[in-house]
Amino acid sequence: MTGIKWRCYNAGGLAYGPVISAPAQDDPVLRSFMQCVRANLLCVWRRKIKPDAKELWIFWWGEEPNLTDIIHRELE
């Protein structure tokens, strides 16, 4: 499908994730995921190598949405 754009975010340099799992509201990826869902953005998060390492993928069509107040400041 042409025209779909995306961006991937992860917690800066934590490719293997933290040792201790945080509640969803304290996890930057899960918190941003919940904000994206509330903003009706098509998104998905996935675990990486360790269970607590995560990525957030956001998809859109057309102009890039303003993600300033949606994406947690710890995500790159």
DSSP file (Angstrom, degrees, kcal/mol; ACC not computed):
  #  RESIDUE AA STRUCTURE BP1 BP2  ACC     N-H-->O    O-->H-N    N-H-->O    O-->H-N    TCO  KAPPA ALPHA  PHI   PSI    X-CA   Y-CA   Z-CA
    1    1 A M    >         0   0    0      0, 0.0     3,-0.5     0, 0.0     2,-0.2   0.000 360.0 360.0 360.0 124.0    0.0    0.0    0.0
    2    2 A T  T 3   +     0   0    0      1,-0.2     3,-0.1     3,-0.0     0, 0.0  -0.571 360.0  36.7 -89.9 154.0    1.6    3.3   -1.0
    3    3 A G  T 3  S+     0   0    0      1,-0.3    59,-0.8    -2,-0.2     2,-0.3   0.217  76.4 127.1  95.6 -14.7    1.3    6.5    0.9
    4    4 A I  E <   -A   61   0A   0     -3,-0.5    -1,-0.3    57,-0.2     2,-0.3  -0.617  39.0-168.4 -78.3 133.2    1.4    5.1    4.4
    5    5 A K  E     -A   60   0A   0     55,-3.0    55,-2.3    -2,-0.3     2,-0.3  -0.823   5.9-178.2-117.3 159.2    4.0    6.7    6.5
    6    6 A W  E     -A   59   0A   0     -2,-0.3     2,-0.3    53,-0.2    53,-0.2  -0.972  17.1-157.0-152.5 165.0    5.3    5.7    9.9
    7    7 A R  E     -A   58   0A   0     51,-1.9    51,-2.6    -2,-0.3     2,-0.4  -0.989  12.3-148.2-144.7 142.1    7.7    6.5   12.7
    8    8 A C  E     -A   57   0A   0     -2,-0.3     2,-0.4    49,-0.2    49,-0.2  -0.945  14.1-171.1-114.8 132.9    9.2    4.2   15.3
    9    9 A Y  E     +A   56   0A   0     47,-3.0    47,-2.8    -2,-0.4     2,-0.3  -0.917   7.9 170.2-119.5 147.1   10.1    5.4   18.8
   10   10 A N  E     -A   55   0A   0     -2,-0.4    66,-2.8    45,-0.2     2,-0.7  -0.966  47.8 -83.5-147.0 165.0   12.0    3.6   21.6
   11   11 A A  B >  S-C   75   0B   0     43,-0.6     3,-2.9    -2,-0.3    64,-0.2  -0.611  70.9 -87.0 -74.3 114.2   13.4    4.5   25.0
   12   12 A G  T 3  S-     0   0    0     62,-1.5    -1,-0.1    -2,-0.7    63,-0.0   0.176  97.2 -22.3 -30.5 105.5   16.7    6.2   24.2
   13   13 A G  T 3  S+     0   0    0      1,-0.1     2,-0.9    -3,-0.1    -1,-0.3   0.497  99.0 121.4  72.7   4.9   19.5    3.6   23.9
   14   14 A L    X   +     0   0    0     -3,-2.9     3,-1.3     1,-0.2    -3,-0.2  -0.393  22.4 152.2 -96.2  57.9   17.7    1.0   26.0
   15   15 A A  T 3  S+     0   0    0     -2,-0.9    34,-0.4     1,-0.3    35,-0.4   0.757  78.3  40.4 -59.7 -24.6   17.6   -1.7   23.3
   16   16 A Y  T 3  S-     0   0    0     -3,-0.3    36,-0.3    33,-0.1    37,-0.3   0.444 109.5-133.0-106.4  -0.3   17.6   -4.3   26.0
   17   17 A G    <   -     0   0    0     -3,-1.3    36,-0.2    35,-0.2    -1,-0.1   0.197  31.2 -55.6  76.4 165.2   15.2   -2.6   28.3
   18   18 A P        -     0   0    0      0, 0.0    34,-0.3     0, 0.0    35,-0.0  -0.324  41.5-125.3 -74.7 162.1   15.2   -2.0   32.1
   19   19 A V  S    S+     0   0    0      1,-0.1     2,-0.4    33,-0.1    33,-0.0   0.878  95.8  53.7 -75.4 -38.2   15.6   -4.9   34.5
   20   20 A I  S    S-     0   0    0     32,-0.0     2,-0.3     1,-0.0    -1,-0.1  -0.830  86.2-126.6-103.1 134.8   12.5   -4.0   36.5
   21   21 A S        -     0   0    0     -2,-0.4     3,-0.1    -4,-0.1    -2,-0.0  -0.597  21.7-146.9 -80.5 137.3    9.1   -3.6   34.8
   22   22 A A        -     0   0    0     -2,-0.3     5,-0.1     1,-0.1    -1,-0.0  -0.691  28.4 -93.2 -98.6 154.2    7.2   -0.3   35.4
   23   23 A P    >>  -     0   0    0      0, 0.0     3,-2.0     0, 0.0     4,-1.0  -0.308  45.1-104.6 -59.8 153.8    3.4    0.0   35.6
   24   24 A A  G >4 S+     0   0    0      1,-0.3     3,-0.8     2,-0.2     7,-0.2   0.848 120.6  55.5 -52.1 -41.2    1.9    1.0   32.2
   25   25 A Q  G 34 S+     0   0    0      1,-0.2    -1,-0.3     5,-0.1    -3,-0.0   0.697 111.6  45.1 -70.0 -16.0    1.4    4.6   33.2
   26   26 A D  G <4 S+     0   0    0     -3,-2.0    -1,-0.2     5,-0.0    -2,-0.2   0.522  91.8  93.1-100.5  -8.9    5.1    4.9   34.1
   27   27 A D    <X  -     0   0    0     -4,-1.0     4,-3.0    -3,-0.8     5,-0.3  -0.768  68.7-147.7 -87.6 120.8    6.4    3.2   31.0
   28   28 A P  H  > S+     0   0    0      0, 0.0     4,-1.9     0, 0.0    44,-0.5   0.853  96.2  46.9 -60.0 -36.3    7.2    5.8   28.2
   29   29 A V  H  > S+     0   0    0      2,-0.2     4,-2.4     1,-0.2     5,-0.1   0.954 116.9  41.5 -70.4 -49.2    6.3    3.5   25.4
   30   30 A L  H  > S+     0   0    0      2,-0.2     4,-2.4     1,-0.2    -1,-0.2   0.884 114.9  51.6 -67.4 -37.3    3.0    2.2   26.9
   31   31 A R  H  X S+     0   0    0     -4,-3.0     4,-1.9    -7,-0.2    -1,-0.2   0.926 112.6  45.7 -63.8 -43.5    2.0    5.7   28.1
   32   32 A S  H  X S+     0   0    0     -4,-1.9     4,-2.4    -5,-0.3    -2,-0.2   0.876 110.1  55.1 -66.3 -37.4    2.6    7.1   24.6
   33   33 A F  H  X S+     0   0    0     -4,-2.4     4,-2.4     2,-0.2    -2,-0.2   0.934 107.9  48.5 -59.0 -46.7    0.7    4.2   23.0
   34   34 A M  H  X S+     0   0    0     -4,-2.4     4,-2.2     1,-0.2    -1,-0.2   0.889 110.9  50.9 -62.3 -38.8   -2.3    5.0   25.2
   35   35 A Q  H  X S+     0   0    0     -4,-1.9     4,-1.6    35,-0.2    -1,-0.2   0.895 109.2  51.2 -64.8 -40.2   -2.1    8.6   24.2
   36   36 A C  H  <>S+     0   0    0     -4,-2.4     5,-2.7     2,-0.2    -2,-0.2   0.916 109.3  50.1 -62.6 -43.5   -2.0    7.6   20.5
   37   37 A V  H ><5S+     0   0    0     -4,-2.4     3,-1.7     1,-0.2    -2,-0.2   0.922 109.7  50.8 -61.6 -44.0   -5.0    5.5   20.9
   38   38 A R  H 3<5S+     0   0    0     -4,-2.2    -1,-0.2     1,-0.3    -2,-0.2   0.825 109.7  51.2 -61.7 -31.0   -6.9    8.4   22.6
   39   39 A A  T 3<5S-     0   0    0     -4,-1.6    -1,-0.3    -5,-0.1    -2,-0.2   0.290 117.1-115.6 -89.3   9.8   -5.9   10.6   19.7
   40   40 A N  T < 5 +     0   0    0     -3,-1.7     2,-0.4     1,-0.2    -3,-0.2   0.839  63.1 151.9  58.9  37.0   -7.2    8.0   17.2
   41   41 A L      < -     0   0    0     -5,-2.7     2,-0.6    -6,-0.1    -1,-0.2  -0.807  51.7-118.0 -96.7 138.9   -3.8    7.3   15.7
   42   42 A L  E     +B   59   0A   0     17,-0.7    17,-3.0    -2,-0.4     2,-0.3  -0.646  56.3 148.1 -73.5 120.1   -3.0    3.9   14.2
   43   43 A C  E     -B   58   0A   0     -2,-0.6     2,-0.3    15,-0.2    15,-0.2  -0.969  30.3-168.8-152.2 163.4   -0.2    2.5   16.3
   44   44 A V  E     -B   57   0A   0     13,-2.3    13,-3.4    -2,-0.3     2,-0.3  -0.982   9.0-153.2-151.5 148.1    1.3   -0.6   17.7
   45   45 A W  E     -B   56   0A   0     -2,-0.3     2,-0.3    11,-0.2    11,-0.2  -0.923  14.1-171.3-121.0 154.0    3.9   -1.4   20.3
   46   46 A R  E     -B   55   0A   0      9,-2.1     9,-2.3    -2,-0.3     2,-0.2  -0.989  23.1-115.4-143.1 152.8    6.1   -4.5   20.4
   47   47 A R  E     -B   54   0A   0     -2,-0.3     7,-0.3     7,-0.2     2,-0.1  -0.522  28.5-157.1 -79.9 152.6    8.6   -6.1   22.8
   48   48 A K        -     0   0    0      5,-3.2     5,-0.1     2,-0.7    -1,-0.1  -0.078  52.2 -45.0-108.2-146.6   12.2   -6.4   21.7
   49   49 A I  S    S+     0   0    0    -34,-0.4   -33,-0.1    -2,-0.1    -2,-0.1   0.926 126.7  42.9 -56.2 -56.8   14.9   -8.8   23.0
   50   50 A K  S >  S-     0   0    0    -35,-0.4     3,-1.4     1,-0.1    -2,-0.7  -0.602  95.5-112.3 -86.8 154.1   14.2   -8.5   26.7
   51   51 A P  T 3  S+     0   0    0      0, 0.0    -1,-0.1     0, 0.0   -34,-0.1   0.797 115.5  47.4 -56.6 -30.7   10.6   -8.5   27.9
   52   52 A D  T 3  S+     0   0    0    -36,-0.3     2,-0.5   -34,-0.3   -35,-0.2   0.507  87.4  97.8 -93.9  -3.1   10.7   -4.9   29.1
   53   53 A A    <   +     0   0    0     -3,-1.4    -5,-3.2   -37,-0.3     2,-0.3  -0.741  56.4 173.5 -84.8 129.1   12.4   -3.5   25.9
   54   54 A K  E     - B   0  47A   0     -2,-0.5   -43,-0.6    -7,-0.3     2,-0.3  -0.923  26.0-154.8-137.8 157.4    9.6   -2.0   23.7
   55   55 A E  E     -AB  10  46A   0     -9,-2.3    -9,-2.1    -2,-0.3     2,-0.5  -0.968  11.3-147.3-127.5 147.8    9.1    0.0   20.5
   56   56 A L  E     -AB   9  45A   0    -47,-2.8   -47,-3.0    -2,-0.3     2,-0.5  -0.979  12.5-165.7-115.4 123.6    6.2    2.2   19.5
   57   57 A W  E     -AB   8  44A   0    -13,-3.4   -13,-2.3    -2,-0.5     2,-0.4  -0.938   2.6-168.4-110.6 129.0    5.2    2.3   15.8
   58   58 A I  E     -AB   7  43A   0    -51,-2.6   -51,-1.9    -2,-0.5     2,-0.3  -0.964   3.9-166.4-119.4 134.7    2.8    5.1   14.6
   59   59 A F  E     +AB   6  42A   0    -17,-3.0   -17,-0.7    -2,-0.4     2,-0.3  -0.907  12.3 163.2-121.1 146.2    1.3    5.0   11.2
   60   60 A W  E     -A    5   0A   0    -55,-2.3   -55,-3.0    -2,-0.3     2,-0.4  -0.973  29.5-131.2-154.1 167.4   -0.5    7.8    9.2
   61   61 A W  E    S-A    4   0A   0     -2,-0.3     2,-0.3   -57,-0.2   -57,-0.2  -0.985  74.8  -8.8-122.3 131.3   -1.7    8.7    5.8
   62   62 A G  S    S+     0   0    0    -59,-0.8    -2,-0.1    -2,-0.4     2,-0.1  -0.659 117.3  24.1  88.1-138.0   -1.0   12.2    4.4
   63   63 A E  S    S-     0   0    0     -2,-0.3    -2,-0.2     1,-0.1   -58,-0.1  -0.355  88.3-104.4 -68.6 142.4    0.4   15.0    6.6
   64   64 A E        -     0   0    0      1,-0.1    -1,-0.1    -4,-0.1     2,-0.0  -0.466  39.7-120.4 -65.5 131.8    2.4   13.9    9.6
   65   65 A P        -     0   0    0      0, 0.0     2,-0.8     0, 0.0    -1,-0.1  -0.338  27.4-101.2 -71.1 156.1    0.3   14.4   12.8
   66   66 A N        +     0   0    0      1,-0.1     3,-0.2    -2,-0.0    -2,-0.0  -0.701  44.1 173.3 -77.3 111.5    1.5   16.7   15.6
   67   67 A L    >>  +     0   0    0     -2,-0.8     4,-2.5     1,-0.2     3,-1.3   0.298  42.5 110.1-103.5   7.8    2.9   14.2   18.1
   68   68 A T  T 34 S+     0   0    0      1,-0.3    -1,-0.2     2,-0.2    -2,-0.0   0.882  87.7  32.2 -53.9 -47.9    4.4   16.8   20.5
   69   69 A D  T 34 S+     0   0    0     -3,-0.2    -1,-0.3     1,-0.1    -2,-0.1   0.371 120.4  54.4 -92.8   5.0    1.9   16.3   23.4
   70   70 A I  T <4 S+     0   0    0     -3,-1.3     2,-0.4     1,-0.1   -35,-0.2   0.813  91.5  70.0-105.0 -43.2    1.4   12.6   22.6
   71   71 A I  S  < S-     0   0    0     -4,-2.5    -1,-0.1   -36,-0.1   -42,-0.1  -0.670  86.6-115.3 -87.1 129.2    4.9   11.1   22.6
   72   72 A H    >   -     0   0    0    -44,-0.5     3,-1.9    -2,-0.4    -1,-0.1  -0.289  22.6-121.5 -60.0 143.0    6.7   10.8   26.0
   73   73 A R  T 3  S+     0   0    0      1,-0.3    -1,-0.1     3,-0.0    -2,-0.0   0.690 108.4  63.6 -64.3 -19.7    9.8   13.0   26.2
   74   74 A E  T 3  S+     0   0    0    -63,-0.0   -62,-1.5     2,-0.0     2,-0.3   0.570  86.4  92.7 -80.9  -8.2   12.0    9.9   26.9
   75   75 A L  B <    C   11   0B   0     -3,-1.9   -64,-0.2   -64,-0.2   -66,-0.0  -0.637 360.0 360.0 -91.5 145.3   11.3    8.4   23.5
   76   76 A E              0   0    0    -66,-2.8   -65,-0.1    -2,-0.3    -1,-0.1   0.343 360.0 360.0-110.9 360.0   13.5    8.9   20.5
